[in-house]
């Protein structure tokens, strides 16, 4: 792999994303790429929000957007981005790398979700979510049909198939799983660290600690419903989702005293580290960064088999797969871990070994290969167009 472009110059990249922040999945993905590729690429980041501390190697271009409602955010951000990109096109051309449907006129895009597939998995009571995802899927279809878009990156083969099936994408795709920081997300070092972290969470030392992290719609109902079968278990939930519905359900199930709903945690690595099992029986997930981080922490995972990250899991070897929305299946999987804690620890060790192969360094190198390929295509097309206009 060449360290720079073939003519000795850095590849100019315009990264387009709504939020370039480490607490946002898309933002964290791009921050990790910039940190590793700024010696080979010249990055501009077009975003509405940025971290408080600048990321070295990236020029920050603020893009205004109305953030009162997501329906306002999309068109106002799109309009402002296109205005900036048109201004840029009058000067030096750059490779435009969009994060999903974040701008028109992208040369390549990383697909983080397929709304045409997602809306069908949302429960009937999620009426607003279903309507929104269905509406956005029509716009996504138009986005993936534009002629300029040359190449997609997806985090899983499942997501690749969804974009082909629902949007008719037939051009090149490269599957690159999200990276994971194996130094930050690591197993416990000793019993003292375990005691300190458990006190922080308010979990007794003797308890069997289940962890659920992410949007509650991604399997919290099923996880909570399995909890009564395991009196020794405590369930810690790290989620921005509204907790009231789940607290009421815990009362109905008689497990309210064993549910610890903490909201967002700015240091998820500490919570992962102290968990005995990570539960994520989601029906839809394009990848599942939180699962990968649990695996890196050496925690056995119980994951919905429809999740993109499930492609990295050998059932019974480095994790357990479960059918979504099946409480009985969730209980049976948890019983495997409850009856043989040593086997669970072995799964956790195997999970970490698996996920360390998918580091942020590996993700960045694979992405750079796509940048190099697409930029070569752009330059060849530009040279061909210039030769036609030359007398």
Beta strands, then each sheet from edge to edge (+ up, - down):
strand 1: 11-16
strand 2: 19-20
strand 3: 41-47
strand 4: 49-50
strand 5: 58-62
strand 6: 95-99
strand 7: 108-111
strand 8: 151-154
strand 9: 172-175
strand 10: 208-213
strand 11: 233-238
strand 12: 259-261
strand 13: 277-280
strand 14: 300-304
strand 15: 320-322
sheet 1: 5+ 3+ 1+ 6+ 7+ 8+ 9+
sheet 2: 2+ 4+
sheet 3: 12+ 11+ 10+ 13+ 14+ 15+
end
